[in-house]
Amino acid sequence: MYRTSAQREILRLAVPAFLALVAEPLFLLADSAIVGHLGTAPLAGLGVASAALLTAANIYVFLAYGTTSLVARRLGAGDERSAVSAGLDGVWLSIALGAVTALATAIWAGPLCELFGASADALAQATTYLRISALGVPAMLVVLAATGVLRGFQDTRTPLVAAVTGFGANIVLNLSLVYGLDLGIAGSAWGTVLAQTGMAAGLLLVVTRRARALHARLRPHPTGVLRAALGGVPLLIRTLALRGAMLLTTWVAAGLGDVPLAAHQVAMTVFGFLAFALDALAIAAQALTGKALGAGDVEGTRAATRLMLWWGLGAGVLLGAVVLAVHQVLPLLFTSDQAVRDALAAALLVVALVQPVSGLVFVLDGVLIGAGDGVALAVVQVAVLAAYVPVLLLVRAHVSGAAVHTLTVLWWSFAAFMAFRLLALAVRARSDRWLVTGAVR
């Protein structure tokens, strides 16, 4: 009976979360498909700008993950008003961080893109895209924080509505601005900024209505905002280490030439799409783990973890099989350059094979985030990055030849990175040190 109930609860949270989570990579997939037909240089430039932009925004993913854990714990302990107040502190923090990050990204867009070592043509396209897209960073962070609040309240449907609406608007705006007004890659950036701003406004409206219904304060509370900031530091370190691995991988791809870089951009976007799909289970893990530990249910937490790991493995196998079946077809959607198509098909083959490992990684990550085990996660991710860097340096220094060969080697190196993550997270999860109960860890 417990297993059936747990499966239903996982499905109730994971299915809407999956559909909402894929919105962000769908933004990039749509951008890649639209920009890719402008030429190889714009697509390569989008690869560089996307890596920088996602880093600028996603290092603050703790705004969603940490807020989900905290809100879910207080919900499990029966204190809804305190839960929504803590969530609003995260929203106010997201606004402050978003404003500072947007300004810095816009000012230093050129130097940031230069770090990747792309060609002059790709660099010009990347700088244009990143400078405009920086305006959407505050909205991106508000979406993260507001979504975290709603997930903590076991509501994954509202973020789904926002995501579907935002994705639809993003496609219409991009097509209209890129081709209708002939704005090129700048039109793609403007379309994404406008779509993200609309999503942020809609989610903020829902969260503030819930706060008013519970008679919670709406104004920022300095102590609460500071607590949210300090509590997010371990997850920030964990995310910086993770994004560092992604950036270094893109840096190596840029050093291989425009064709491998363009193919790598699409392959990483597809990987991101699959990762967000698998992260739906991680979101369910965060919400269920936080709520169960807040209510003091250690055995229920362990049982749910085992069940979700099986689900993660199964989902990874299924997604891998799908990508394997279409890895020769997908490149046709993104570029007309045959060299890029061939390199992309080779990379997608590795992407398909690594999905079962990814499924286990994301579930374990979600469970430990839901438990508030941020310090351990930071240590684990830094250690994994330290093991991955020498592998990347060897690839950059010694791998050369055709684009298909060099990109395949790079993606097998990335597969090793995911295997390192799985090993480290599994060791932590087998211990009991993360099973801390109560409203606040």
N, C-alpha and C positions, 0 to 999 in steps of 0.2 A: 504493500500500500504506500509506504514512504517513497519507494523508488518511482512509482507512477506519479505521485504528487509532485516529487522533485522534478521529474521530466517535464511535467506540464508547466511548472513555474519557470524552468529554464527556457522552454519554448516561448512562453508568454513574454519574457524579457528579451530573449535573444533574437527572435524573428524581427520585431520592429527595430531593434538595435542594429541588426545586420543591414536592413534597408536604409537606415539613417546613416550608418557609418560609411557606407559605400559612396555617399554623396561627395565627400571630399576627393577621393581618387577619381570619381566620375567627372568632377570639375576638371581635373587634370587630363583625364582621358579625352574628354570633349575638346579641351584646349589643344591637346596633342594632335587629335584628328583634324581639327580645323586649321591649326598653324602648320601642321606637317605638309599640307598641300600648297603652302606658300613657298616651300623649298627646304633644302637640307640645312642651310644656315639658320633660318628662323627656328626650326625644330631643335637644332643643337643649342641655340640660345635659350630656348624654352627649358631645355634640360638643366642648364646652369642656373637660370633664374628660379626655376621651381625648387631646386635643391636649396638655394639660399633662402627663398621665401618660406618654405616649409620649416627650415631650421629656425628662422626668426619667429615663427608662430608656434611650432610644435615643441620647442623647448619648454613652453608653458603648459604642456598637456596636463601637468599636475593640477591645473585649474579645474579640469574635468575629473581626473582620477582621484585626486585627494579630496575634492568636494563630495564625490559620490560616496567614498568610504566614510567620511565624517557624518554626512547627512544620514546614510543608511544605519550607522551605529546608533545615532540618537533616535532614529525612527524605531529601531529594534528595542531600544530602552524605553519607548513610549513617550518621548518628548518632542512632538512635532514642531512646536513653536520654536524651540531652540534649534531644531534641525534646519528650518527655513532661514532663521537668522544667520546661522553659520554659513549657509549657502549664499546669502546676499553679501556677506563679507567677501566671499570669493569673487562675486560679480564686480564689486567695487574695486577689488584688487586687479581684476582683469582690465578694467577701464584704464587704470593708472599705468599698468605695464604696457598695455596696447599703445597708448599715446607716445610713451617714450620710445618704444621699439619701432613704431612707424616712422617717427622723426629720424632716428638713427639710420634706419634702412634706406629711407629716401635720400638722405644726405650722402651716404657712403655706398650707394648702389653700384657705381662704377668700380671702385676698389674691391668691393666684395666679389663682384663677378670676375675681376681680373685674377683673383686667387686660384681659380680653376684652370688657368692656363689655356683657355680655348682660343680659337683663331680670331682674327680681328673682326671678321664678318659676324661670327657667332656672338662675340663679345658685345658688339653694338646692339644686336637684337636682345640679348640678355639684359643689358642695362636699361633699355627702354621698358621692357616688361616689368622688371623688378621695381623701378622707381615709381611707376604708376600703381602697381599692386600693393606697395607699402601702405597706401591709403586705406586698404581694407584690413590691415592687421588688427586694429582695435575691434572691429566687428568679428573677426575670426576668434579673438580671445574671449569676447563676450559670449559667443556661441559655445565655446568650450565650457565656460563657467556655468552658464544657464543650463546647458545640457547635463552637466554634473549634478546640479541641484535636482533636476527632474529624475535622473536615473536613481539618485539616492532615495527618492520617494517611490521607487519601483515603477516609474512612468517612462517607458521607452517609446510610447506611441506619439506623444507630442513632438519630440525631436524628429520622428519620422515624417510627420506632416510638414515640418519646417524644411527638412532636407529635400523632400520630393518637390516642394514648391520652389526652393532655391535652385535645384538642379534644372528644372524646366525653364526657369527664368534665365539661368546661365547660358543654356544652349541658344535660346532665342536672341539674347543680347549679343552673344559672341558672333553668331551668324550675321546679325544685322550690322554690327559695328565693323567686323573684319571685312566682310564682302559687300554688304549693302552700302556702307559709308567709305569703304576702301581704306580703313585705318591700319590694316596689317596687324602685326603682333600687339600694337598699342590698343587696338580695339578689343582683342581678347582679354587683355589686362583690365580694361575698364568694365567689360561685361562681368567678369568675375567679382570685381570690387562691389558693383551695384547689387549683385545677387547675394553676396555675403552680408551686406548691410541690411538688406531686407530680412534675411534669416535672423540676424541679431535682434532686430526690432520686434519681430514676432515672438521670439522666445522670452525676451525681457518682459513683454506684456503678460505672458502666462505666469512667469515666476512672481511678478509683483502682485498679480491678482491672488495667488495662493498665499502670499505673505499678508495681504490685507485681510483675507478670510480667517487667518490664524491670529490676527492682531499683532503681527510681528513688526518690528521697526524696519523702516525703509532707508533711513539715513545711514551713511557710513559710520561705523563705530571704530575709532582708531585702534583700540586694543584688539578688537576682533579681526580687523584687516591685517594688523601686524602679526597676530597669531596665525592667520591663514598664510601669510608670506613665509613665516619661519617654518611652519609645518610643511610647506611645499619644497623646502630646500633639498631634502634627500631625493625626492622625486625629480627635482630639477637637475640634480647631479646625474641621476640615472638617465634622464632623457638627453642631457648634453652628451653623455658617453655614447648613447645609442645613435644620436644624430651625428656625432663625430665619426662613427663608423660609416654611416651613409655618405657623409661628405667626402671622406677619404676615398671611398669607393668611386664616387663621381670624379674626384680629382685624378685618380688613376685612369679612368675611362677617358677623360679629357686629354691626358698625355698620350693616348693611343691614336688620336686623330678625330676628325669630325664625323666620319662614318661610324666608328665604334661608339662615340659619344652620343650621336643621334639615336642609334639602336639601343644603347644603354638607357637613355632617357625613357623610351617607351617601355622597355623591359622592367625598369624600376617602377614605372607608373602602374604596369600590370601587377607587379609584385605588391605594390601598395594597395591596389584594389583588392587583391586576395587577402592581404594582411588585415585590412579593415573588415573584410567579410568574416575572417576567423576571429577578429577582435570582438565580434558580437557575442561570442561565448565568453570572452574575457570580461565584457561589460556585465553579463549575467553573473559571472563569478564575483565581480566586485560588489555588486548590489546584494547578492545572496550571502556572501561571506561577511560583509559588514553588518548586515541585519542579524544574521545568526550569532555572530560573536557579541554584538550589542545586547542580545537577549541571553547570552551565556550558554549557547548551544554548541559545545565543542564537537560532540559526536555527529551532529547534523552537518557541521562544517566539513568534517573529514569525509563523510559519506557523499556530500554534494561535490567535493573536490574529485573524488574517484570517478563519479559519474560523468562529470564535465570533461575529465581527461579522456575518457573513452569517446565522448562526443567530439572533442578536439581532434583526436586521431582519425576518426571516421570522416570528419569534415575535410581534413587535410588530404586524405586519400581521394575523396570525391573531387575536390577542386583540382588536385594534381592530374587526375584522369581527364578532366575537361580540358585543361590547358594543353596536355599532351596530345589530345585529339585535334586541337585547332592551332597548334603552334606554327604550322605552315600557312595557315589562312589569315591569322590575325595581322601579320605584317602588311598585308594588302590594304588594310583599312587606314594605315598611318602614313604611308609614304609610297611614292612611285619610283624611288631610287632602288635598283635591284641589289646593290651592294649593302645598303642599309637593311633591306628585307632579309637577305641571307644571314647577316650577323644577328638580327633580331630573332629569327627563327631558332638559331643555335642557342641564344641566351634563354629563350622561352622554354626550351627543352630542360634546362637546369632548373628554371623556376618551377616547372611542373614537378620535378623529382624531389624538390626540397619541401613541398607543401605538408606532408605528414609531420615532419619535424616542426614546421611553423605552427601547426595546430596545437601541438603539445606545449610549445613555448608560450603561446599567447594565453592559453588557459592557466598555466602556472603563474605567469606574470599577473593576470587578473586576480587570481586567488590571493596572492601575496599583497597586491595593492589594496584589495578590499579589506585585508586584515590590518592595514596600516603599517606594513613592514617595510617602510621606505628606506630606512638606514641600510638594512641588509640588501635591498634591491640596488641601492647606489653602489655599495661595495662590489656586488656581483657584476654589475654592468661595467664598472671601471676595470675590473680584472679581465673581463672578456675582451674589452677594447684593447687592453695591453697585449693580449695574446694574438689579436687580429692584425695589429699594426705591422709587425714583422712580415706577415704573409703578404700584405699589400705592397710593402716596400720591395719584396722579392719580385712580385709581378711587374711592378713599374720598372724595375732595373733590368730584368732579364727576359721578359716576354716580348716578342716582336713577331712580325709576319702579317699574314692576312687578317682582316678584321674578324672573320668568323673564328679563327683560332684564338686571337688575343681576348676577345670578349667572352669566349667560352671559359678560358682559364680564369678570367676575372670573376665570372659568376660561380664557378666551382669554389673559388676562394670565399665568396660571400656565403655559399652553402656551409663551408666550414665554420664561419662566424655563427650561423644559426645553430650548428651542432654544439659549439662552445656554450652558447646561451642555455640550451636545453640541459646540458650536463650540470652547469652551475645552479640553475633554478631547481632542478630535481634534488640536488643535495640539500638545499635549504628547505624545500617542502617536506622532506622526510623527517626533519626535526620537529620538535614541539614548541620551539621558541617563538614562533609567530602566532601561536594560538592564545592571544591575550583577549580576555572578555571585558565587557563593560561599555558604557557610552563613549568614553574617550580612552584612546590607547595611551 
